[in-house]
Amino acid sequence: MPHWKIKLSLFLNYFVFAILLNSVGTVILQVQHNYNVSESSASVLEAFKDLSIAIVSFLVASYITRIGYRRAMLLAMGLITFACLLIPSFGSFAMTKVLFATTGICFALIKVSVYATIGIVTTDKKEHASFMNFIESFFMIGILTGYFIFSAFINDAQPESTSWLRVYYLLAGITTLAFLLLLSAPLDESAVKHKESKSFTDDFKEMLTLAIVPLVLVFIASAFIYVLIEQSIMSWLPTFNSKVLQLPATLSIQMASILAGSTALGRFAAGIILRRVPWFNVLLGCLLAAAVLVLVALPLAQNSSGVQVTGWSTAPLGAFIFPLIGLFIAPIYPAINSVILSTLPAHQHGPMSGLIVIFSALGGTTGSIITGTIFESFGGETAFYFSLVPLTVLMVLLFFFNRMQKSIETR
């Protein structure tokens, strides 16, 4: 089967789940309006999404080659379509939790399958790193699109209206299309299956053994910290725009799209740059630039004039500058994922992808809850200044990750 067809199906899968997963920031803002939920209570939506991703990934990662990557993705697309069709009729904070839990379960199957499949459809480390960044940039395009789709269904004149739930009918249509495309794209998975017969227990032990390899441990910590940073900003940016910058709800959501757009651009550019420049040099420069941007942009939010904002043209400068942090943090996650996967043999990509998903999910939940708690107790500026701490920790972790990976390559 031509690789372009399966690659297209991977892009579309990622696009759909980008919209669903990263609508959590929009939904956090909306449930505060619709269901009188506090910031700290709303932050648990991230946990319903991320913990379900972590639990399902933990259970299926070592066994997914037996299920089949294509079958796992088809199952996920069918289940999420059903969930999207249900929520407009049963709208409540409890049902919102169920939706995000379902989204997490399905994305666990999708992400493990997609990451492992990349190893099948690419031929070397450079192509692997490049394709990883391109598919992650397409994920960000999905997020960018999602902000405008959701804002189109929100009525600023009636903040308590639940008409925005009708957006899920549209998303159900997109997931149905993705399902049909994937159904028409067979995948040869023989290259990633063990030739010998192994039990589920053996596969599970292999994943746990992989998790205690020193290089993998440092990578896991790096992935955890990165997602903590990314999700804490992405999930709370609409609320920051609304409550700190005093933007209307629809504009708060639309302007959060700058983060998704800058992240998509950063990953697309990284897909080109990483073909020529060592990954560690690129990522270190990105982290330093991100820290500088935090220090420059947040004071602009504190010094906003207080003039009523009616649209993009009257929005404060901080609303445009701070989301550009996505441009600099964008290459980190796909680059380190590619480094660890391309260092391991193909048959370990499934278990390793499972570990990536598990600890990424835990990082996202931790970041959102910490940021929500700080936001409620100390304000939005303080919550976002907190990102400087994990940015510094990540620099240190990547230094050791780079040294350990080089030592393995020279053996």
N, C-alpha and C positions, 0 to 999 in steps of 0.2 A: 504493500500500500504506500502511495506517495506520502512523504513526511509532511508536506504542506497541509494536507487535510487534517491530520491529527493535531498539528500545531494550531490550526484555526479553532478546532474544538477546545483545546486547552485555553486559548485566549478568551473564547466566549464563556466558558465555565468560570474563569477568573473574573470576567467582567460582571456577570450576574451576582456572584457572591460578594464582590467589592461593594456593590450598591446596598445589598442587604446587611452585611456585617458592619459597614461603616455608617449606616443610618443611625447607629446608636447615639451619636452626638445630637442629631436632629430629634430623635425620639426622647432623649433625656430632657431636652428643652420642652417638647410638646407635652409630656406626661406631667411636668410641673404645672402647666397651664390647665390641662384637662382633668387631672385626677388629684390636684392639690398635694403633690409629692415634693418633699424637700430635696435639696441637692445631694445630701448623703444617702437618702433612700433611693433616689434615682440612679445613683452610681452603681447599684447592684445589678442593673441591666447588663453591664459589662461582664459581671461575674456569671450570669446565666449563659451568656454567649461563650465566654472563654473557658469556663470550667467544663461545660459540655464538650467543647473542642478537646480539652486536655484529657478528659475521662475516656471519650470514644477513641481518641488517638492512642491512648495507652492500651486499650483493649484490642484494637484491630491492627495496629501498625505491624506487629510481627506476623500477622496472619493474612494480611491483605493480598499478598501474592497468590494465596490459594483462592481467595474470592475473585481476584482479577481486578486490575485497575479500572478497566472500562466498565465492568459490571458495578463496581463500587460507585463510580461517578454517575451512572444511570440511576442507581437506587437513590442517591442523594438528590438528583434533580427532580425525580418523581415526588419524593417526600416533601421537598421545600415548595413545590408547586401547590400541593394540597394545603400546606400550612398558610400560604399566602392567600388562597381562596377563602379560608375560614376567618381570618382575623377581622375583616370589615364587619362581619355579622356578630362577632363576640368581643368587641372592643372594650378593654379594661386594662388596668395596670397588670393584673394577674395574667391576662391573655397575652399581653406584651412580653411578659417573662417567658411564657410558653413559646412564643414565636422565636425569641432569641435563643432559647435552649435548642429548639429544632434547627435553627440556622447553624448553631455551633456544631450539632451532631452531623449535619450534612456537610459542612465545610471541612470537618475533620476527615471525612472520606475523600472529599475533593482534593484537599491540599496534599495529603499523603500520596494520593494517586498522581497528581500533577507533578510534584517534585520528583517522584520516582520515574515517571514517564519521560521527563526531560533527559535522563540518562540514556534512554532508548533512542531518542530522535536526534541526539547530537553526537559528534564524532571525537571531540577532543576538549581539553580543559578551557581553552579560549572560547570556543563556540558555546560551551556549557555556561561560562560566566556571562557571555554576551546575551544568550537567549534567556537566562535567568533574569537579567536586568530588563530585557524587553518585555517579558511577560509580567514582571512586577510593575513596570511602567504602565502597561495596559490595565492592570489592577487599579492603579491610581486614576486612570481615565474613567474607569467605572465609578470610582468614588466621586470624581468631579461631576460626572453626569448625574449621579444620584442626588447631589445637593439641589440641582435645578429641578429635577423631577419632583422631589418632595416639596420644595418651596412652591411649586406651581399648584399644589393641592391645599396649601395653607391659606387661611383667610385672616389677615391682620385685623380686620374690623370685628371679627368674632373669635378672640383667642381661645374661648372654651369649646369651639366647634370641633367635632371629630371627623369632619369631612375629609381630612388628610389621610384617613385610613383607606380611602378608595384607591390610593396609589398602589396598594398591594395587588389589586386586580391587574394593573399594568405589569407589575413585576412577575405575576403568575404567567402572563402571556410570554414574557421574555424567557422565563425558565422553561416553558414548554418548547419554545423554539430551540433553545440550547439542548434540550433532551433529544429532539428529533435530529439535530445535526450530529450529536454524539452517536446516536443510534446508527447513523449511516457511515461511521468512521471506525472500522475494525482496527485493532491494535495487536501486533505480534509481541507478546510478553515473555516469550520463551527465554530471552537473554538474561532476564532477571530472576528466573526461577532456579532453585537448587536442583541439580540433577539427581541427587540422592533423596530418598524419602525421609522427611523429618516430621516429627510430631509437633503439635501446637506448643507443647511445653518446651521443646527444644528451641523453637523459633522465639518464644517469649524470653527464654534464658539468654539467647543471643542478643536481644535488644537490651536487656539489663546489663549484660557484660559489656556491650558497646558503650553504655552510659558511664562506666567508670574508667574508661580510657582517659588518661590525662588531657590529651588534645581535645577530646570530645567534651570533657568537663569544662574546660576554659571556653570552648565554643558555646556550650549551653548557657553559661553565665553571661557571655557577650550577647547572645540572642535575647535572653531574658531582659537584660538592661535596655537593649535597644527598643524592644517592643514596649517596655514600661514608658520610655520617653515618648515614642510615637503615639501610643494610644492615649496617654495622659493629655497630650496636646490636641489630638484629633477629636477625642470624645467630648472635650470641654470647650473647644473653640467657639461653637455656636452660643453656648451659655455665656462665655467671656464677652463675646460681641454684644449680646443682649443686655447683660447686667452691668458690665464694666464700661463698655463703649456706648451704651444706650441706643443700640440699633433696633429697629423693628424686627419681629421674629423672622419674617421671610428674608429680609436683608441679612440678618445674622447668619442664616443658613447659607444663603447664596455666597456671602463673602468668605465663609469657611472653605468654599471651593478653591480659593486661592492656594490654600495649603495642599489640596489634592493636585491642583494643576502644577504647582512648583515641584511637588514630589515626583509627578509623572515626568516632568521635564528633566529633573535631576537623574532619574533612573534611565531615561532614554539616552541622555548624554553620557552617563557612566557606561552604558552598553557599548559605546564607541571608544571612550577613553581607556577602559580597562583592557582593550585589545593591545594597547601600546604602553601603558604605565602600570607599574607594580601596584597591586591592590592596596597594600598597606600605606603607601605614600598618598594615594587618593583619599583613603578614609581618614587618615590623620588630619589632612588639610581640611576635609569636610567638617570634622568635629570641632576644630579650632574656629572655623568660620561660623558654625552654628552657635557656639558660646558667645562670640562677639555680637552676633545678631540679637541674641536674647538681651544682652546688656544695652544695646542701642535702641531696640524697638519698644521694650516695655515702658521706659520713661515717657515715650510719646503717648502711651495710653493713659498714664497718670496725668499728663498735662493737656488732655483733651479739653476743648473750649466749653463744652456743655451745650453747644448749639444743637437744636433739634435736627436729627438726621432723617432725611426723606428718601434718599437714594444713594447710589454709588458716588455721585458727584459731590455729595455733602458729607460723606463718611470721613472720620478722622484718619490721619496719616498712619497711625498705629495699626488700624484695621487692614491696611495694605502691606505694611512692612513685616510685621511679626510672622504671618503665614509663610513668608519666603524661607523660613527655616527648613521647610520641606525640601528645598533645592539642595541643601547641604547634608541633611541626614538621610536623604533618599537612597544613595548608593550602598549604605552600610549593610542593610539586612540581606539583600540578594547577593552581595559580594561575599559575605562571610558564609552564607549558605552554600554558595557555589564552591568555595574553597574547601569546606569540610566534605561535601559530597564528591567532588572530583578527586579528593585524596583517598577516598575509600573505594573498595571494589564494588562493582555494580550490584551484586546480590545483597549488599548491606544498605543500599540506598533506601529501601522501604523502611526498615527499622530506624535508620537515621532520620528519615523524613518524619517518622512518628515522633521521635524525640524533639525535633525542631518544632513541630506543631504543639506538642505538650507544653514545652517551656516558653514558647512564644505566647501561648494562651494565658499561662500563669503570669507572665510579665504584663500582659495587657490588663488583666483583672487588677493586679496589684497597683499599676500606674493609675488606673481610673479611680479606684477607691481612695488612694492616697490624695490624688488631686481633688476629688470631690470633697473629702474631709477638710483639706487645707482651704479650699475655696469657700466652704461654708463658715469656717472658723476665722480665717484671716484675710479673705478676699481673693479675687482673681489674679491680681498682679503677683502676690506672694506665691500663689499656687504655681504660676508659670515660671517665676524665678527659681523655684525648686528644681526645674529641669537642669540647672547648672551642675547639681550634685551628680546625677547619673551620667551626664555627659563626661564629667571628669573620670568617673569610675570606668566608663567604657573605653576611654583612651588607654588607661592602664591595662585593661584586659586584652585589648587588641595588640598591644605591644608584646605580651606574653604569647598570645595566639600565633602571631607572626613568627616568633622565634621557634616555637614548638613545631609549627608546620614546616618551616625550612629544614629543621633538623631531621624530620621524617623523610623529606624529599632527598636529602643527601645520603641516606643510608643505602 
